[in-house]
């Protein structure tokens, strides 16, 4: 016996490394943040180098360096005209002494405020002193608020605690103070006899001028934005209970197609921004976190990621990110926005900005969410399955028509009792008793296999700081229980941001880490498939409550099976940990010039272990075990591939990335009137991504005996010995992939009087993956864009228009494949199993003529804000054309490879986007006493369309069929049926279907156009493509072309109600197959005894005339049915018409009429739906209650997600996430009910 320590040691060392990095960084941040309070109390010094400046400019510079605010009037300022001063690290009191005293002025400190007055003012009448605090609607203090006396220049601003103090001459009558702050509505307060004020400012609604858009490389004022970007505040789209931010984007981004094909824990949705521009490359958008490009923790092949039926449970780049740490999301859509990212951004970019610290005292917040996910039930509209009685009646009809069962793998339920009766083991009375039992047992597989799952999440954060030091740190924990029993997803997160300002130097440090543990049941067990496909007449338990086993066959061996036993003795466990470090420094070294450096490092490790214990049916059939002894059956030693123990498959993958970017920026006004402004930036970028991994399968694994690998003597089990010595899975497979990139970037922006803005971007990426010629290795990606702020130009006097702007952009985006090379790449293998010598395979065929895939993008947009934000929105139209698209061409295997990548396709994407916001009511009132009154209501409808089409593709230059066409052409009828082959003139993921003619009135069999045998000669002259398009018709695209949402928020006093409706139109899908058993080789209409059927089979054809009311075929007698399994078109050989006059047989275009029925147009339905994506009601707790317990703010909310879906009736209850083309049934996205609360101290 020996222990398996190799991979576990590797995993533990990597985890220790990640944990050490996280602990050291966390310790550094905590220690650094503890110095903040001490720094605030130290005496402040300034460095000034100014010549002939005004008092206002001087005071502003001192305020910038110290945080002290000045109070003075215009008469004081006149005495200080043309000041020149040159000091370094001098106490502020000494500086003020030098400047003010000689000009007849004096000063005094009041908290963080410097009061400037004349020296003889001390003997005058004492001024009025007004002080107070300014907070927002949540109760948080607001630093930097301007406090000004109405009609005068006298004023001050709030300090880092949101507090202010103002001395006002007594002679001022009807004193009114004006409070203003960027992004907030200004407020006027008549002071009267008040001396202490508590001012609440409300956030401005939809002010385009003050929204900052983050592209990851640069921040833009919204009014200077020339590209197509959708910006969202995380608080506006937060859906309690969802663990990942990508799941919250449904119905929120115009032009983004959202597809969620599974409700399992950790399942990632598919996102498509403005269509699909590549056929073979990764079609997912690029994720950017705080300016750093993220990569997926596991290197999944694009072909797998692009498969619409693939359920990704391994996670994507942002799976471990806590949504509570996110501040803002910016989605970059057109070339003008994404060009700076080069080849990585052909599918769009999603930029995430995390929360940062604020000026003020430390603020501690805790948020909690708990939720219940509702499991599937037979009573749900989406579960349309037979009950026990219907299933037994179907079996009776099979028996009455003497339809033989195919080789039965499982004698169970009603068929088992019938077999015992025929064999004389039971009498008729016992048969009747058992029949009555099986008709009424109605086993609730959804209750046994699924559960109503409880989930909860917690986030604790602390933030605060001064003008020089700001910090934010959070810890999070999430426990996400799946609706499948035994399915668990746990996540631990940590995020920290530290911002430092030292004069002209700004430093930002970020640390983000997470650890995830997920547990599933192996896909071979397929719990959800079993629940949907198992007859309710099959019991799960015996009379005494023990598990009910039945014999189940695999290949030529049967073994006892119970799905609950399989679940309890197997597992699919995934452990993942990630840490990302980032550092950014900005230095304004001279006027108008800024230099920046950003460096980032990321490390992730993913370990996956799939285990099957020795008590499982999977191991029993693999090892040819005897169910009585639990050992290999006598006489079958030569067949056993697992003589002892269980099986463990372990996959280990590590991803290590680093990047460095330097920037030099020049920004200045060209004239004294500050109308002409230019900004030029030059970037240099270096990045590297490395994946290393190992994959191995170990048999003889004993989990309950110290996780040992049992030794097996050689020579006793030949098949096991061969597997152990020659199979790649047993020998172990190591992988190593590295991708290094270097790029240069140049951006230019010109603005004239904030009316006309012009922007140009260019990036050059180099790669050794393309061609032998130097001009094919470099791809310059560029964009030109402009903006006309019409309001500032010709509509200044239109008071009902707040803002209106026109945007136009054009540019190129590029793409490349990571697995291509101009050189031949050989993969060295181990000993050949037959020759016994070392051998090699071709890993990558040489591709010296491959060029970049280029996408030209045109975008036109109109932004508008009307009637003080009551109506606002964006209208956009776009057109994208990809040329030299990568496509796969099948070549002769004598070349050493079967596929070859070529530049051969042209793909277009076009569409329009509309995003509106209506705010008919906004009269909320926040009193100084903390009361909230009034009502507000905002509605945000949006819509986005994507029209995708493959314009051209690889075609043979020959008009006639040739031997090469027939032998190596990759087309098959399944490619057309499943939509896995690009078809010119149709969208990507478009599919074809057989043309259903109706049911035969004599026996109810399905009939189809084009299947008549007299067509054989004509079909023999057609190519595969011509033949398939003759017997099939285009059915549509599996992706929708129209998606959007309608969100709304209403607030009445302290109660906030919100919801989001999402909708999707234009997609087509197949209904779940009805005749998979009949379609298989040697098929039969008699389904296996343990299998259930869709309830629509109850309405099948039963007698002549039914064909007028149903399209579900009837049950044929055995002789007739066997004839349908041997049609003429299933034996077509595809012989070539080389000599004129010789009739060629056509290609095979179907298997039989039952396979044709499941893939016919009558089984294609619209996959349209309208879904209540989220709904919530929140109550803000009054402050008068919170103060008693030391809490500054709190709220509690009740919410739900995916509560109902309105879908097409043609789906017949099938969930929109499920598809008849998938090999397995996916878990539907569950409805969820949540309770949340948040408190801040």
N, C-alpha and C positions, 0 to 999 in steps of 0.2 A: 504494500500500500504506500502511496506517496501523496503529499499535499500539493495542491495547486497554488503555488505562491507567486508565480511570475507576474501575472496581471494584477493581482490584488496589491502587491508591493508597489507596482508602477502607479496604480491609482492612488494609493495612500500617500506616496511621495509627492505626487502632483497636488493633491488636496492640501497637504501640509504647506507646500510652497505658496499656494493661493491664500490660505488662511494666514500665514505669516505676513504676507504683503498687506492684507487687509488690516490685520491687527496693528502693524507698525504705522500704517498711514492713519488709522483711526486715532492712535495714541498721539501722533504728531498734531493732528487737527484739534483734538481736545485740549492739549497743552497750549497750543497757539491761541485758541479761543478764550482760555482762562485769563489771558493777558489783556483782553479787551477792556474790561472794567478799569483796570489799573491805568491803562493808557489814557482814558478819558479824563482822569483827574490830574494829569501832569501839566505843568506850565507849558504853554504852547509858544513856539517860535516860528518866525517867518523868514523867507528869503525873497527879496524883491530886487528886481533889476528893471526899473521903469523910468522913462524919460518923457517929460511934458505930457502927463496924463491928467485927466480930470479926477475929482474926488470920487465920483461914482465908480470909475474904473478901478481906482486904488482900493476902495472898500470892497468891491466885488472880488478882487484878487485875494485880499486878506481873508474874506469869508470863505473862499475856496480852499485856502490852506489850513484854516483853523476851525471853521464851522461856526464862528461867531457872526451874529447878525448886527447890522448897524441901523440906528434910528437917527435921522437927521432931516433938516428941511433944506429947501433950495437956497435960502440966504446963507446957511452955513457952507453949502457947496461952492457958492460964488467966491468965498474967501480963500478957497483951496484950489484955485484954477492953476493949471500948468505945474503939476507937482513932479519933481524928479527925485528919485531915491534909489540907492544902491546898497543893500545890506544882505548879509548871509547869516542865517540861523541866529537872528536877534530876537530877544523877547519882545512880544507884541506891545507890552507897556512902554518899553523904550522907544519903539517905533512911533507910537501915538504921541509920546512926549515930544519927539523931534518935529512931528508934522503939525500937530494941532496947537500946541502951546504958543508957538511964535506967531500964530495967526489969530490969537485972541479967543481960542476955543479950548474947551476942556471935555472930559469924558468920564464916564463911570460904567462899571459892570453891573448888570442885573441878570443873574443866571448866565445864559450864553448870549446876552444882548449887550452891545456897546451903545450907550446913549451919548450922543454928541450934542453939546450945547455951548453957548457963550459963557465966558468966565464970570460975567456979572449976573448970570441967570440964577445963581445960588440965592441971591437976596430977593428974587422975585417970588411971586405967589407960587406955592407948590402946585405942580401940574396934576392932572387927573391920571391915576394909574389904573389901567385896565389890563387884566391878564386872564389867561384861560388855556383851553386845550382844544385842538381840532382833531376830529376822528372821522372815520368813514362809516358806512352803513353797517359794517360788521363789528364796529367798536374798536378797530385798530387805529392807533395814532398815525397822523400823517405829517412827516417832517417836510420842511421846505415850502409850506403854504405861505403865499404872500398875503400880508395883512396890511391894508391901506385905508387911510382916512378918505372918505368920499370927497372928491373935489380938491384934494391936496396930494402932494407928493410924499407927505409924511407917512411912514409906515415901517414895517418890520417883517420878519418871517418866522415861522415856527422852528424850534430846535429839533434835535433828534428824537425827543420824546413827544413831539407834536404840540409843545407848549409855547406860548408867546407872552410877552409883557410889553406894554406900550404906554409911555408917558405922553399925555396930550395936554396942550395948553388949555386952561380953564375958559379962555375967552371964546373957544369954538362952541357954537350953538348947534342944536339938532345933530349931535355927533352920530355918524353912521360909519360903520366899518365894512369894508369889502374883503371877502376871503376868496382867493382864487388859487387854483392848482391845475396843472396839466392833466387832462383826462377827467376832471371833475367839474361839476356845474358851479359857477360862482354864486356866492351867497352874500346878501346884504343884511346887516343887523343894526337896528337902532339901539344905541347903548343905553340912553336914558340914565337911570340911577344905578344900572348894573355895573359892577366892577369885576365880577368873575363870570366868564362866558364858557359855555360848552357848546361847540359848534360841530354840526354833522354835515359833511359834504357828500353829495350824491354823485355817483359815477355818470359821466356823460354817456348818452346812448348813441353809438354808431357815428363817432366823430372821425371822419377819414383822415383829417390833418394830424391827428395825434396818435395814430396806430403805428407801431413799429413792427416791421416784417423782418424776420430773421431767415436769411438764405443759407446759413451755416458758414459762409465766407464773409458776408457783410450784413449789416443792419441798415434797413432803409426806412425813411419816413414814408408812410403810405402815399402821400401826395407826390413823391418822387419815383414811385414804383412804375416801371414800364412793362413788366412781365406779368404772366398769368400765375397768380399765387392766391390760394385760399388759406386764410388764417383763422384759427379757432383757439379760444381760451378753453383750457382743460375743464374748468369749472362749469362751462356751458354744455359739455358733452359727457360729463362723468355719469356712468351708469353703475350704481352700486351692485356688487355681486360679480361683475365681470373682472377677471384678473389681468387682462391684457388690453392695452390701449387700442390695438388694431381691431378688436372686436367691437369697439365703441364707435367706429367710423361709419357704420352702416347708415346710409341715408343722410350723411352730413357733408359730403364733398361732391359738388357737381362735377360730373365727368369721371368719377371713380366708380368702377364696377366692383361690387362687393359680393363674394360668393363663399358661403360657409356650408361645407358639405358634411359636417359632423358635429354632434353636440358632446363629444367625449372631452374629458379634462385635457387641457393643453392643446387641443386641435386648433391649428392656425388657419385663418381664412385666407382666401385668395383675393388679392387686390390688383386691379388693372386700371392704371391712370391713362385716360384718353386712348383706350384700345390696346392692341398688341402690335408691337413694331418688329418683333423678331420671331422666327419660327423655331429655331433650334436653341437659341440662348435662353437664359433665365428671364422670365417675363414679369418678375416681381419688382416693385419699386425699391429704390435705395433708401436705407434708413440712416439718418445722421443724428447724433446725440451731442448737443452743445458744440457743434462745429466739427465733430469727429465722426468719420464714416465708420459704421458698424458692419461686421460680417457675421454670417450665421455660425452658430457654434459647431454645427455638423455640416460637412461638405456633401450636400445631396445633389445628385446629378440633375441638370435642368430638365431632362426628359421626364424625370419622375415628378419634379415640382410642377411642371406644366400640365401634367395629367390631371384633368378635372375630377377624376374619381380617387386620386391618391389622397389619403388622410395623413397629414403631417403631424405626428405626435412628438417629434423631436424638437420642435420649436424653431423660431426664427431669431433674428438679431435682437429683437426687443422683448422676447418672451419673459425675461427675468426682471424687466423694469416695472417698478411700482407706479401705477397711474397717479397715486397721491403725491408723487414727487414731480409731476409734470406741471409746468406753468402754461406753455403755449405750444401749438402744433401749426406748422406752416407747410402746406403741400405745394411743391413747385411743379408746374405742369408743362410749360413751353420751353423752347430752346433758349430763350433769353434768360430764364431762371436757372436752367440746369446745365448750361454750357460750361460753367466753371468746374463742374464735376467730371467732364470728359466722358469716356466710354462707359463709365459705371452708371450713368444716369439716363440711358436711352428710354427707360420705362418710367421716368419721373422720380422725384425725390420727396421724402417726408422728413422734415427737420423738426426735431423735438428739442425744446428748451426747458431745462429743469428749473426748479425754484431756487432763488437766490436769497441771501440775507437782506434785511432792511435796517435802516437807521432807527435805533430805539432800544429800549430795554429788551432783555431776552424774552421771547414769547414762546411758550410751550403749548403745543397742540396735540390732542389725541383724538383719533377718529376710529370708529368701530362699525363694522357692518356684519350682519349675520343674515343668512338667507336659506330658503328651502327651495330646492329644485324638484319639480313635479315629474315623476316617472311616467312612461307611456302606459296607457290602459286600453283594454279592448273596447271600452265605450267611447274612446276618442275617435273623431272623424278621420284622423290620419292612420288608424289601424283598421283595415278592412279585411278581416280574416274570418274563415269559417269557424263556427263553434263545433262542439263535439258531435252533436246530432247531424249537422250538415256534412261533417267529414265522414261519419259512418254511412250516411245515405249515399255519398259519392262512392264509397268502397262497395256498397251493395250493388250499385249500377255496374261497376266494373265486373263484379262477379257474375251478375245476371247476363252480361254480354260476353262472358267467357273470355275476357281480355286477360292474357297471361301477364303475370308480373315478370319484369326483368329479374336478373339475379338479385334476389332480395338480400340486402345486407343487414336488415334489422327486422326480425319477426317480433312485433310488439303490438300491444293494443288489440283492437277488434280483429285484425288479421291473424294475430297469434292465437286468439280464442277459436277462430274459424278453422285454422290449421289443426289445432288439437281435436276439434270436432270431427273433421274429415279423417284424421288418423285414428279415431276411436278412443281418444284419451278422455273425452268428456261426452256426456249425453246432451240431448237437445235442451233439456231443462236448464242445465248448467250454461250452455251456450246462450240461451235466452237471458239468464240472469246476468252473465258477463256483458252481453250486448247492451242490456239496459244500463249497466254501470258505465260502459264506455260512452254511451250516448249522453250521459248526464254528468260525467266526471268534470268536464270543462276545466282542466288544469289551467291555472292562471300563471302561465310562464312569465308574464310581465311582472307579476308580484314576486315570483321566485328568483328571477334573474336580475330584475331591476329593483330600485328602491327610491323612495323620496329622500333625497340627499340633503344633508345639512352642511353649509359652508360658512366660514367666518374669516374676517381679515382685520388686522390691527395696524395702525401706523402712529408712531410717536415721533414728533419733530420738535426741534428747538431752533430759533432763528433770532437774529438781532445784530447789533454792531454800532459802529460810529461812521462818520464820514470817511474814515480811513480804513476801517476794518469791518467787513460784513461777513456773516457766516450763516449757513443753513446746514443742519444735519438731521437725518431721519433714520429710523429703524422700522422695518415692517415685517409682518408675518401673515401669511395667508394659508388657510387650510381649505382646499377645494375638493369636496367629495363628489365623485361622479355618480350618475344615476345607475350605472352598472355596479352591482355589488362587488366590493373589493377594489374598486377603482379610486385612487387617491392621488391628489396633487398638492404637495406642500412647498412653500416658497419662503425663503428668508432673504430680506433685502436690506441694503444699507446705501445711503446716498449722502454725500457731503460736498458742499461748495464753499470755498473761502476766497473772498475778494479783498485785495489789499491795494491801497493807493498811497504812494510815496511821492508826492510832488508830481513830477511828469511821468512817473512810472506806475503802471497799473499791472497787477499780477493776479491771476485767477488760477486757483487749483481745484481740481475736481476728482472725486473718487466715487465710483459706483460699483457695487458688488452684489452678487446674489448667489444663493445656493438653492437648488431645486431637487426634490425627490418625488418621482411619479411612479405609481404602480398600476399596471394593467394586467389583464389576462391575455396570454399569447393569442395572436391572430389565428393560429390553427384551431383554437377552441371556438373562436367566433361566437361569443355569448349572444350578441345582438342578432346574429343570423339564426341561432338556435331558437331564440324567443319568437322570432317572426315566422320561422319556417317549420316549427315542430307542431305536430297535431295536438290539439287539446284533448284528444282521446287517449293520449299517452300519459300515464301517471308518473309523477316525479318521486313519489314515496310509496312504500309498501303499506299494508294494512297496519303494521306495528310501528310505523313512523320512520323506519330505516329507508335508506336510499334504494330506489328501484332501478336495478341494472337490466339492460337488455343486450343481446349479442349484436355487435356492429362489425361489419366487414370492411377490411381494407386490403385491396389486392386479393390475395388468396388466403388471408388469415382473419379469423374472427376473434373478438375479445370483448369482455363485458364493458359496457359503456353507461355512464351517467354523467350528465353535463356538470352537475354540482361537484362530483368527485374530481372531474378534470379541472374545474376552477380552483378547488381547494388544494390541489397538488401540483399546481403550476403557477408561474408568475412571469411577468415582463416588467422588470424594475429598471428605472433610469435615474441616475444620479448625475447632476450637472452643476458646475460651479463656474462663476465668471467674475473677473475683476477688471475694471477699466480705470486707468489713470490718465489725467490730462493736465497740462500746464500751458497757460497762455500769458504772454508778457507783451504789453504795449508801452512804447516809450516815445513821447513827443520831444524829440531831441532838439529841434529848432522849430521856429514858427512855420506852421502849415505842413510840416513833415512829421510822419509817424512811422515807426518801425515796429513790426509785430513778429512774434515767434510763437508757434503752437506745436507742442510735442504731445504725443499720446502713445500709450502702451496698453495692450489688451491681452488677457490670457484666459482661456476657457478650457475646461476639461469635461468630457461627457463619457460616462460609463453606462453600458446597457447590458443587462444579464437576463437572458430568457431561459427559464428552467422548466423542465418536465420531470416530475418524480417517478419513481419506479412503480407507483400504484396507478398510473394513468393508462388510459387506452392507447394513447400515442406511443408510449414506450412499449406496451405489451405487443402491439402489432409490429413495431420496428424490430423487436427482439424475438418474435415468434415464441412468446412465453405461454406456458401452460397456466391457465387460470387457477388450477387447483394447487400447484406447487409454487407458483410465482417465479419459476425458472424457465430456461429454454426448454421447449417441448422436445421429448426424445425423438430422434430421427430428423430434427430440423436444425441441428447445430450448424450445418453448412449454409443455412439461409439467414441465420441471426446476424443482425448488424449492431445489436446492443445486448450482449449476453448478461450483463449485471449492472445494477444501479440505474441512474437516470441520465438525462442529457442537459448540459449547460452550454449555451452559446454566449460568448462574451465579446463585446465590441468596445474598444477604447479609442477615443479620438480627442486629440488636443489641437487647439487653434491658438496660434500666437501671432499677434499683429503689432506693428508699430508704424507710426507715421510722423513726419515732421514737415512743417510748412512755415516759410518765412514770407513776410509781406513788407513792401515799402509803399507807403501811401502819401500822395501829395494832394492837398485840398485847400483851395483858396478862392477868394473873390478877385475878379480881375479889374474891378473898377471901384471908385469911392462910393458909388450909390449902392453897391452890393447887389447888383442885378445879374452879373455874369459870374457863374460859379463853375469850377471844374474840379473833378476828383479823378485821380489816376492811381491805379494800384497795380503793382507787379508782384506775382507770387512765384515761388519755387517750391515744388512739392516732391517728397520722397516717401514711398510707402512699401510695406512688405507684408504679405499674408502667408503663413505657413500652416499646413495641416499635416499632422502625423497621426497614424492610427494603427490598430491591430485588431484582427477579427479571427476568432478561433472557436471551434466547437469541440467540447470534451464529453465523451461518453464514459459511463461508469461513475458518474458523479453522485455522491451520497451526501445530500445536504444535511440530513439529521445525524450524521456520524462525523461531525467536525469538518464538513465540506471537503471530504476526501475524494480523490480519484482512484477508483479501484483498479488494481493491476489485473490484467487478463492474460493467462498463459497463451503463448503463440501456438498455432497449429490446430487448435480445437474449433475455432470459429473462422473459417476461411474468408467469408464476406466481411466480417468485422476486421480481420487482419488487413485485407486489401484496402478497406476504407481508411484505416488508421495510418497506413504507410503511403498511400497515393492520393487520397482526396485532399484538395486544397483546404477545405473547411477544417479537417483534422490537423493538417500540418501547420495551419496558421498563416494568415496573410497580413503583411505589413504594407502600409501605404504612406507615401510621402509626396506632398505637393507644395510647391512654393511659387509665389507670384510676386515679382518685384516690379515696381513702376516708378517712373520719373516723369514729371510733367512741368511745363511752364505755362503761366496764366497771366493775361493782361486784361485789365478792365478800364473803361473810360466812361465818365459821365459828365455831361454838360447841361447846365440849367440856366435859363434866361428868365429872370424875374418871376420864378416859380410858375411861369406860364408854359414854357416849352422845355421838355427834358429829353435828352438824347443819351442813349446808352449803347456801348459796344463791348462785347466780351470775346476773348479768344483764348483757347487752350490748345496746347500741342502735347499729344501723348505719343510715346514711342513704344514699340513692341517688336521683339524678335520672332513673333509668331506668324508674321505675314511676309511671305515672298522673299525672293533673293534680291530684288531690286530695292534700292534705298528709298525710292519715292513711294513704295508700298508699305514701308515700315512706319512712316510718320502720318498722322492724321490730324490736321488742324481743324478743330471744332470752333465755330464762331457764331455770333449772333449780333443782330442789329435791332434796336427797338427804340420807340419814342412814345412820348406822352404829351398830350395837349390838355392842360387844365383850362377848360373852356370857361369855367366860372370866373377865373382870374383875368380872362381876356375880354370876351365879348358879352358876358352875362353878369357883369358886376352889379348892375342895377336890378337884377331879378331877385328880389328879396325872398321869394318862395323857394329859390334854389340855393341850397347850402353849398353844394359842390357837384360838379359834373366834369368828367374827364374821359378822353378817348385814348386808347392804347393800341399800338400796332407793333408786332415783333415778327422777325424772320431769322431763322438760323438753322444750323446743322447739329445733329446729335449723332454719335457713333456707337458702335458695339463691336465686341470681339468674343471669340470662344476661347476658353482657357485650355482646351484639349487639342489645339491645332499647332502644327509646327511645319516649317519649310523642310525639315530634315526627317529622315526615317528614324523612328524611335523603336528600339527593340526591348521587349520585356523578357528578362531571363527567368526561366522556370527551373524547377527541381528535376528529379529523375523522371523520365517518361515511363508511364506504367507498363507499356508494352515493350519498348526497346531497352529500358533499363539504363538509359544514358541521359545526361543533361541536355536540355533543349530550350529553345526560345520561341516566343511568339511575337507577332507584330502588334505593338501597342498603338502606334499612330503612324498612319500611312503618310509619306511625304506629300506636302501640299504647297509647292513653291509659288503657285499662281493665285493663292487666296488673297483677297483684298478686304479692306474694312467694309463693314455693313454701315451704310450712311442713311440717316433720316433727315429729310428737309421738313421744317415745321413753320407754318404760318399761323399767326394768331391775331385776332382783332377783338378788342374788348371795350365796353363802355361802363364806367362806374358813375353812380349818381346818388345824391343825398338831397332829399326834398323836404320842405316844410319842417325844418329843424329836426330832421331825423325821423319824422313820422313815416316816411317812405324812403327806402334806400335799396340798393341792389347792384348787381353786376350782370351784364349780358356779354357773352363771349361766343365766338365762332372760331373753329380751327380746322386746319387741313394738314395732315402729315403723310409724307410719302417716303417709304423706305426702299432704297435701291440696293442692288447687290446683296439681297437677303440670302442668308445661308440656308441651303437646302441639302438634303442627303440624296446622293445618287448611288444606286446599287451597281456594283461592278463585279466582274468575274472573280470567283474565289481563288483562281490561279494566281492572282496578284498578292495573296496573303491576307486580304481583307475583303469584306463584302460591301462596305459602305464607304463613300468618299464625299467629303464636304465641298460644295462648290458655291460660288456666287451666282445665283440663278433666279432669284425671286424678286418680285416687286409687290409691296404691300402698302395699301393706303388706309388711313384712318381719318374720319372727318366727323364733325358733330357740332352741337351747340350746347351752351350751358346757361342756365338762368338761376340766379340766386337773389331772392328778395327778402326784405324785412319790413314788416309793417308794425307800427306802434301807435295804435289808435288812442290809447290812454296811457298817460304817464304823469299822474298827479300825486305820487307818493310824497308824504311830508314827514320829515324827521325832526321832531322837536328837541329843544335843548335838554329837556328832562329825560330823553331817551325813548319817548313814545313814537310809534310809527303809525301813520294814518294814510288814508288815500288808497288808490288803486292804480295798478299798471298792468298792461297787457301787450305782449309782443308775439307776432306770428312770423315764422321764417320758412316759407316754402321754397323749394329748390328742385331743379330738374337738370339732368345731364344726359346727353345721348352720345352714342358711339356707333358709327357705321364703319365696319371693318371689311376689307375685301382684299383677297389675293388677286392682283391684276394679272400676273404672269408667273409661270413656273417652268421648270426644266421639261423640255419636250424633245422627243427624238427628231432628228433632222430627216428621217426617212419616212416615206408615206406608207410603205408596205410593212407588214409584219415580218420580222426576221427571227432567225434562231436566237440571236442575242436578246431580242426583245422578250421572247417567250421564256427563255431559261433564267434570265436575271432581272427581269422587270419586277419591281418590288410590289406592284399593285396586287391586292387581293380584295375580294368582296367584303371581308370583315373590316378592312380599312375604311371603306366607304360607309359601312353601316355604323361604325363606332365614331366616325369623324376624326380619325387619327391621321389622315392624309390631307395635305393642303390641296384644295381644289380651285383651280383658276376661275375667277368670276364670282366666288362665294366667300363668305367670311371664314376666318380661321375657326376651327371647331364646328364647322358645318358638317351635317351628316345626311346620308341618303336612306331611303326605305323602299321596301318592295311595295308594289301597287296592288292593294287589296281589292279584289273584284266582288267579293261577297261569299256567302256560305252556299254550298251545294244543297239544293232543296231535297235531295234524296237521302243524304246521310249526315249533313251538317259539316262536312269537311271544308276548310278554307280554300278559296280559289284566288288566283292572281293573274293579272295581265302579263303577257309576255312569256308564259310558261308552256305554251302550246308546242308540241313536238315538231310541228311543221316549220317552226322557226329555226330548226337546227342548222340547215344549210346556210341560211342568211347570217346566223350568228357566227358561223365558222369563218366568215370573212371579216369579222370585226376585231379590233384590238380589245384588250381588257377594258380600257376606259370607255370605249364606245359601247361595249356590251353591257357594262354595269349601268351606264346612263340610260340604256334602253329598257332594262328590266326594273330599274329603280327610278325614283323621283327624288328631287331635293326636298328635304323636310324642314330645314331651318338650322339655326345655330344654337348650340347649347349655352352660349353666353347671352345675356340680355343686351339689348341696344338702348334701353331706356331705364334709368334708375334715378331715384331721388328720395326726398323726404319732406315732411311737414312737421316742424317743431314749433312749440308754443310755450310761453311762460306767462303765468298770471300771478300777481301778488296783491293780496288784500290785507293791509296792515301787516301782521307778522306771519301770515300764511302764504306760502309759495307753492303753486301748482304748475307742473310742467309735464309735457309728453313729447314723444317723437314717433311719428308714423313714417315707416319706410316702405317704398314700393319698388317693384321690379317688373318690367314688361319686355316682351320680345323673345325670351328664351323658349326653346322647345326641349322636351324630354321624352323619353320612352317610359311607358308604364312597366312595372315590374313583370318579368317574364312569367308566363303561365305554363309553358310546355318545355321547360329545360330538360325534363326526363325524356320526353319524346324526341328531342333534338339530338340526344347523344347516340353514339354508335350502338346498334342493337337496342334502340330505344323502345319505350312502351308508353302507352297512355295511362298505365297503372302506376301511379306514383308510389314511392316507398311508403310502407305502413306508418313510419314515424313522421312523415312530412305533412304539413298543412298546406292549404291552398287559399288563394284570395277569394273573398266572399263573392266577387263578381262571377265566379264559376257556378254559383247557384243558378244564375240566369242563362245557362248554356243552352244550346240547341238540343231539343229532346224529340221533336216530332216535326214532320213536314209542315211548313207554314211559319215555324218559329224564326226562320231566316229574315222575316219581315220586321221582327221586333228585337232581334239580338244579333250581335256580331261575334259572340263567343261560340267557338266550334263545339260540336257534340262529341260524345264518346263513340268511337267506331268499334265494330267487332274486330276480333283479332286478325282475321284474314284480310279484311279491307285495310286495316291499319298497317299491316306489314307491307302491303302494296304501296302505300304512301311513303314508306321509308326508302324506296328504291326508284326514284324518278330518273328520267333520262338525263336531266341536267346535272345530276350528281356524279355521273360516270363520264362526263366530257373529259377528253384527254388534252385538249388544247393543241392537237397536231398542227403542224405548219403547212400552209398551202404553198409549197415550194414550186411545184410543177403545175402549170395551168391545167385545169380540168379535173384536178384531184380535189374532192370535197374534204375540207378540214373540219374537224370537230371543234366546237367552241370551248372556251374556258368554262370551268366550273363557276357558277354564279350563286349557288345556294346548296344547302345540304338536303333539305326536304321541306315540305310545305309547313311543318310545325315550326321549324327554325325560321321560315319566312314569315309566319304569322307573328311571332314574337318581335320580329324586326320590320313589320309592315307599317304603312302609314296610318292604319286604323289604331295602332298602339302608340302613335305620336300625339302628344297633347301640349297645349300651352303651359309653360311653367311660370305663369304670371301670379303675383301675389301682392297683397297689402298687409303689412305686419305692424302691430303695435310694438315697436322696438323697445320703448321704455316709457314709464309713467311714474311720477313721484309727487308726493305732497310733503312739504317741509314746514316746520313751525320753529320760528326764531324765539328763543326764550327771553322774556323781559330782563333787562339788566338789573332792575331793582331786586329781583330774586337771586341773581347770580352774585351780586356784591356781598351778600351775606355769607357766602361760602368761598369767597376769594376767586371767583371765576369771572373773566372779562367778557366772554361771549360763548354761546352754545346754541345748537339747534338739534332737532330730532326729525327724522324723516321716515316715511314708509314708501316703498317703491316696488316696482315690478318690471320685469323685462320678458319679451317674447310671450306676452300673455295670450294673444290670439293672432291667427293668420287667416286672412280671407284669400282663398286660392280658387283657381279655375275648377268648375264642377267636373270638367273632363279628367281631372287627376284622380277622381274616384276615391278621394281620401288619402291618396299618396302624399307624403310630406314633400314640399318643394326641395328639401335637401337630398332626397333620395332619387336615384336614377336607375332605370332598367338596364343601362349599359354597364353598370358596375358589377364586379364579380361578387360583391357582398353587400348586404344592406347596411347602411350607415345609421348611427344613433342620431335620432332627430334632436335638434336644438331644444332643450327643455324650457318650459315656463319657469320663472323664478320670482319669488316673493322675498323682499328684503326689509330689514329694520336697521337703521343707521343713526348714529349720533356723533356729534363733534363738539369738543370743548376746548377752550383756549384759556391759558392763565397769563 
